[in-house]
Amino acid sequence: MTQQLVIDHVSKVFGGLKAVADVTMTIEQGTLIALIGPNGAGKTTLFNMLTGESGPSSGTITLYTADGPVDITKKKAYQVAKLGVARTFQNIRLFGAMTVKENVLVARTHLYRESFIGTMLRLPQFYQQEAAVATAADELLDFFELADVADEPTASLPYGTQRRVEIVRAVATKPQLLFLDEPAAGMNPEETADLGRLITRIREHFGITVVLIEHDMSLVMKLAESIYVLDHGAMIASGTPNEIQTNAQVISAYLGGENHA
Ligand SMILES: Nc1ncnc2c1ncn2[C@@H]1O[C@H](COP(=O)(O)OP(=O)(O)OP(=O)(O)O)[C@@H](O)[C@H]1O
């Protein structure tokens, strides 16, 4: 297996609180892994550091790209995104007034570079690129079975569909690594089942490495090849779904907390 992201003794301190405490882990290329843990365990804080939203207090994060390893510890979110990392957020962050297709187009445009002069003068390349972007967006919407709602404003769609649009928008940036922060939150069982199939298809079709934070344990157990468990900022266990379900420390972390995931 080829390593894709190496997290080396990473911590994040907020005031006196160690939200993430000395986490070390390696994410292999092409895997689908889940990060679980009780509420407040530090999952989103860890995601935020891995995607450049906020830098760690200590430790290093190395992303392995086609051009070799890149230290992303101090890089900003837009720089990490350019290196092939995409994410979705716990709270949907779409352009609600824009249509589904427009949301995907916006995500796609950064992949295409047209010169200022070419754009201003509307040279033929400008129109060729614009057509290529639109075709790619249509293909993605077809793949994700969103073609029917392509021209609908995203805010008008059911919650589960908006979540799917958010995932398509992330995939539209052509990432190597995709972080999904609680994608099933607020979904009904049917939407959750659809989501599970969708994530599997993304992985198979695009070969993207997927890292999932999720509280829906049946989804996690069904999808994840390996599971990492955070509790009070520390990584207390990692293993296959079977190993995690029977791990005494994990059971105690979930049963012992005030909030159960
Ligand atoms: N910006 C911040 N400033 C201060 N404390 C923070 C900040 N962000 C997170 N925390 C604290 O860090 C801890 C970890 O929070 P985090 O959101 O990472 O947990 P989580 O595992 O994602 O929880 P949940 O499952 O509820 O989303 C919590 O105690 C939280 O209150």
The ligand as an ORCA input file, in Angstrom:
! r2SCAN-3c Opt
* xyz 0 1
  N     -12.436     26.886     17.958
  C     -12.503     26.293     19.151
  N     -12.213     26.969     20.278
  C     -12.274     26.364     21.498
  N     -12.605     25.072     21.684
  C     -12.905     24.360     20.589
  C     -12.875     24.916     19.285
  N     -13.218     23.947     18.384
  C     -13.456     22.841     19.117
  N     -13.276     23.087     20.428
  C     -13.397     22.105     21.520
  O     -12.536     21.016     21.190
  C     -13.143     19.781     21.567
  C     -13.239     18.884     20.330
  O     -14.266     19.398     19.467
  P     -14.585     18.771     18.047
  O     -15.652     19.605     17.435
  O     -13.335     18.563     17.299
  O     -15.184     17.353     18.477
  P     -15.952     16.297     17.587
  O     -15.383     14.958     17.938
  O     -15.914     16.688     16.166
  O     -17.427     16.425     18.173
  P     -18.867     16.183     17.477
  O     -18.970     14.713     17.237
  O     -19.815     16.641     18.546
  O     -18.912     17.018     16.236
  C     -14.482     20.115     22.197
  O     -14.318     20.150     23.594
  C     -14.785     21.490     21.624
  O     -15.604     22.228     22.512
*
